[in-house]
């Protein structure tokens, strides 16, 4: 049979059998025998076990931060092209989308470096609109997309750093729009 004990400064502990009196006499003054704790989330309060706040495993919270980061990256980047196009979403759902943007960025930079910054390239939006832009404009749009992704990454790192420092974190707040 198991027995539970509680002391205000030492907390809760259990024995796996009856504790002899000579050992109990070594327990600090104020130690009391209590019913077994129903769960790790219960706290001893006013002579009874009370359900306390659930403890969140830091590894699970880090995984949740990663999942939220990935979800936000997959939502895409919203860019205001102005004029007839307005705000459009550029897809960043997966590695294929991101590879396509890197390829377009490299192509645009090659054209600009070759003195062909006014050469027209095309961007396809989530709505399947094809927007003609100069190579120089493409570089500007994709640089803004990269900054957006970097801001999401930076926020995920800040949340993880706060978690590692023992701070409470709310993974639903503070993300870039």
C-alpha positions as CSV (number, residue, x, y, z in Angstrom):
1,X,0.0,0.0,0.0
2,X,1.2,3.5,-0.8
3,X,1.1,6.5,1.6
4,X,1.2,10.2,0.8
5,X,2.9,12.9,2.9
6,X,3.0,16.7,2.6
7,X,5.1,19.4,4.0
8,X,4.5,23.1,3.2
9,X,8.1,23.8,2.1
10,X,9.1,20.3,0.8
11,X,5.9,19.5,-1.0
12,X,4.4,16.1,-1.6
13,X,6.0,12.7,-1.6
14,X,4.8,9.1,-1.5
15,X,6.1,5.9,0.2
16,X,5.5,2.5,-1.3
17,X,4.9,1.0,2.1
18,X,4.1,1.8,5.7
19,X,6.8,4.1,7.0
20,X,8.3,3.0,10.4
21,X,7.9,5.5,13.3
22,X,11.7,6.0,13.6
23,X,11.8,7.2,10.0
24,X,8.7,9.3,10.4
25,X,10.4,11.0,13.4
26,X,13.1,12.3,11.0
27,X,10.5,14.1,8.8
28,X,10.5,17.9,9.2
29,X,8.1,19.4,11.7
30,X,4.7,20.1,10.0
31,X,4.8,17.0,7.8
32,X,1.3,15.4,7.6
33,X,0.0,12.2,6.1
34,X,-2.4,13.0,3.2
35,X,-4.4,11.0,0.7
36,X,-2.6,10.0,-2.4
37,X,-2.4,12.8,-4.9
38,X,-5.0,12.2,-7.7
39,X,-2.7,13.6,-10.5
40,X,0.5,15.6,-10.9
41,X,-1.8,18.6,-11.6
42,X,-3.4,18.6,-8.1
43,X,-2.1,20.8,-5.3
44,X,-2.6,20.5,-1.6
45,X,-4.8,23.4,-0.4
46,X,-6.8,23.9,2.7
47,X,-6.6,20.2,3.7
48,X,-7.6,18.7,0.4
49,X,-6.3,18.0,-3.1
50,X,-7.5,20.7,-5.6
51,X,-7.1,20.5,-9.3
52,X,-4.4,22.9,-10.2
53,X,-3.4,24.3,-13.6
54,X,-2.2,21.7,-16.0
55,X,1.6,21.7,-16.4
56,X,2.6,22.1,-20.0
57,X,5.6,20.0,-21.1
58,X,8.2,22.4,-22.5
59,X,8.9,19.9,-25.3
60,X,5.3,20.0,-26.3
61,X,5.2,23.8,-26.1
62,X,8.3,24.0,-28.4
63,X,6.6,21.6,-30.8
64,X,3.5,23.8,-30.7
65,X,5.6,26.9,-31.4
66,X,7.1,25.1,-34.4
67,X,3.7,24.1,-35.6
68,X,2.4,27.6,-35.3
69,X,5.4,29.0,-37.2
70,X,5.0,26.4,-40.0
71,X,1.2,27.2,-40.2
72,X,1.8,30.9,-40.5
73,X,4.6,30.4,-43.1
74,X,2.2,28.2,-45.1
75,X,-0.5,30.9,-45.1
76,X,1.6,32.7,-47.7
77,X,2.8,36.3,-48.0
78,X,0.3,39.1,-48.7
79,X,1.7,41.8,-50.9
80,X,0.1,45.0,-52.2
81,X,0.8,45.3,-55.9
82,X,-1.3,48.4,-56.1
83,X,-3.3,49.4,-59.2
84,X,-5.6,46.8,-60.6
85,X,-4.0,43.9,-58.7
86,X,-4.2,45.2,-55.1
87,X,-3.3,42.9,-52.3
88,X,-2.5,39.4,-53.4
89,X,-1.3,36.3,-51.7
90,X,2.0,34.7,-52.8
91,X,1.9,31.0,-51.8
92,X,4.6,29.6,-49.4
93,X,2.8,26.4,-48.5
94,X,5.8,24.1,-48.8
95,X,9.3,23.6,-50.0
96,X,8.3,23.5,-53.6
97,X,6.7,27.0,-53.4
98,X,9.7,28.3,-51.6
99,X,12.1,26.8,-54.1
100,X,10.1,28.4,-57.0
101,X,10.4,31.8,-55.3
102,X,14.2,31.3,-54.8
103,X,14.5,30.4,-58.4
104,X,12.6,33.5,-59.6
105,X,14.7,35.6,-57.2
106,X,17.9,34.3,-58.6
107,X,16.7,34.8,-62.2
108,X,15.7,38.4,-61.4
109,X,19.0,39.1,-59.7
110,X,20.9,37.7,-62.7
111,X,19.0,39.9,-65.0
112,X,19.6,43.0,-62.9
113,X,23.3,42.1,-62.6
114,X,23.4,41.8,-66.5
115,X,21.9,45.3,-66.9
116,X,18.5,44.0,-67.7
117,X,16.6,45.2,-64.7
118,X,13.7,46.3,-66.9
119,X,13.2,42.8,-68.3
120,X,9.6,41.6,-67.6
121,X,9.1,38.5,-65.4
122,X,5.8,37.1,-64.1
123,X,4.5,36.3,-60.7
124,X,1.5,34.0,-60.3
125,X,-0.6,34.7,-57.2
126,X,-2.7,32.3,-55.1
127,X,-5.8,33.5,-57.1
128,X,-3.9,32.5,-60.3
129,X,-3.5,36.1,-61.4
130,X,-0.3,36.6,-63.5
131,X,1.3,39.9,-62.6
132,X,4.0,41.2,-65.0
133,X,6.9,42.9,-63.1
134,X,10.3,44.1,-64.0
135,X,13.2,42.0,-62.7
136,X,14.0,44.9,-60.3
137,X,10.4,44.9,-59.0
138,X,10.5,41.2,-58.6
139,X,13.6,41.5,-56.4
140,X,11.8,44.1,-54.2
141,X,8.7,41.9,-53.8
142,X,10.7,38.8,-53.0
143,X,12.8,40.8,-50.5
144,X,9.7,41.8,-48.7
145,X,8.5,38.2,-48.7
146,X,11.8,37.1,-47.2
147,X,11.5,39.8,-44.5
148,X,8.0,38.5,-43.7
149,X,9.3,35.0,-43.3
150,X,12.3,36.1,-41.3
151,X,10.0,38.0,-38.9
152,X,7.9,34.8,-38.4
153,X,11.1,32.8,-37.7
154,X,12.4,35.5,-35.3
155,X,9.2,35.5,-33.3
156,X,9.3,31.7,-33.0
157,X,12.9,32.0,-31.7
158,X,11.9,34.7,-29.2
159,X,9.1,32.5,-27.9
160,X,11.5,29.5,-27.5
161,X,14.1,31.7,-25.8
162,X,11.5,33.0,-23.3
163,X,10.4,29.4,-22.7
164,X,14.0,28.4,-22.0
165,X,14.3,31.3,-19.6
166,X,11.4,30.0,-17.6
167,X,8.9,32.7,-18.7
168,X,5.3,32.0,-19.6
169,X,4.6,32.3,-23.3
170,X,1.5,32.7,-25.3
171,X,2.1,31.2,-28.7
172,X,-1.0,32.9,-30.1
173,X,0.3,36.5,-29.6
174,X,2.9,38.7,-31.2
175,X,3.2,37.1,-34.6
176,X,3.7,39.4,-37.6
177,X,0.6,39.9,-39.7
